[in-house]
Amino acid sequence: MIEAGERVYSTKGACGICHAIGRKGSRGPDLNGVGLRAASRKPEMSAKDYLLESLLKPSTYLVEEYTPMMPPMAGILTPGEIMVTVAYLQSLGGNVDITPDNVRAVMQVSASSTPAAPATATTPEVAPEAEETVASVVAQEPQPGDAEKGKAVYNTLCIACHNPDPALVGAIGPEIKGASRELLETRVLRAEYPEGYQPKRDTKLMPPMAHLVNDIDHLTEFLK
């Protein structure tokens, strides 16, 4: 079960894009020892409940110095995958009290009571206030980008899933070398595609990253 959670963490959950274990992540806190810390983070909550809340409502409690950019994982992972991920996080310094029976029960309830999700349910929506900012910036004329700034953004957030070299496709996402500004605006900021665009490969894992609204010109320049 812990091994299953580690697989979800490393692949479908794409947690390593922002977090790391044993060091500060690119956008999120170090998860080393999180199983132990979770037990005391909120006195009224158990470690399991705190970790569940962190995955389902990640903006409820923010570690100091970090901004609310993590998407709710219910839009990306199944209930069973969330449970095994919690078990894996508990194993990082804490006591694992999630059992295989707990996971099976959650999966059975989900299968019997949850309506079929629409095809786009795996893509979290952009918050209304973020969408307003995105729309206003996208409507502006393209500005000259700084390739070095674009490279910094790419190396921080994109490289874990994408590779700029078409010959070296990333482990999760498709190649992005030569991506147009329109594609980056739509895909990065809204987790959608321009009308009529047919991706060669789409795992439907990428969340909207509206906080990169001012970096699109830089990414476009870097990926030329």
C-alpha positions, 0 to 999 in steps of 0.5 A, a space after each residue: 500500500 505504501 509502495 502504491 502511494 509512492 507510485 501515485 506520488 511520483 507519477 499520476 499525482 506529479 507531486 515531485 514537480 513542486 515538492 521534494 523529500 529531504 530538501 526544499 521543493 521548487 514550489 512546495 515544502 520539504 515532505 521529509 518527516 511530514 508524517 510526524 509533523 502532520 500529527 501536531 500541525 493542528 491539535 484538533 486533527 489526527 495526522 491522517 485527517 490533516 494529510 487528507 485535508 492537505 490533499 483535498 483542500 490544500 489552501 486551508 493550511 499553508 506552510 509559512 512562506 508558501 503561496 496557495 497554488 496546489 490544486 485540489 487532488 480530488 480533481 486529479 486522483 481517485 479516492 483510492 489513490 488519495 488514500 494510498 498517497 496519504 499512507 505513503 506520506 504518513 510513512 515519511 516519519 510517522 505511523 501509518 494507520 490507513 489499512 488496505 481495508 480502508 482503501 478498499 472501502 473508500 474505492 467501493 463507496 466511490 464506485 457505487 455512489 459517485 456519478 460518472 465524471 465528465 471527460 474533463 473532470 481530471 482538469 481543475 478549473 481556474 478560480 474566477 479571480 485568477 481567470 479575470 487576471 489571465 483574460 486581461 493579460 492574454 488580451 494584451 499584445 505579446 511582449 518581448 520575452 526573456 529567454 533566461 527568465 523562461 529557462 528559470 521557469 521551465 527548469 523549476 516547473 516544467 522539466 519534471 514532466 516535459 523535455 524541450 528536446 523532441 528527441 527526449 520526450 518527458 516521462 509524463 508530458 509531451 514535447 514542448 519545443 517550439 510551443 506557440 504563445 497561444 498554446 502556452 497561454 491556453 495550456 499553461 494558464 487554463 489547462 485547456 487547448 486552443 480550439 481545434 488543436 489536437 495534442 499528440 499525447 495528453 495524460 490530463 494531469 497538468 493543472 492550470 498554473 494561472 500564477 505564471 500569467 506574466 511568464 508566458 512571453 518568457 517561456 515562449 522565447 525560451 522554447 523557440 
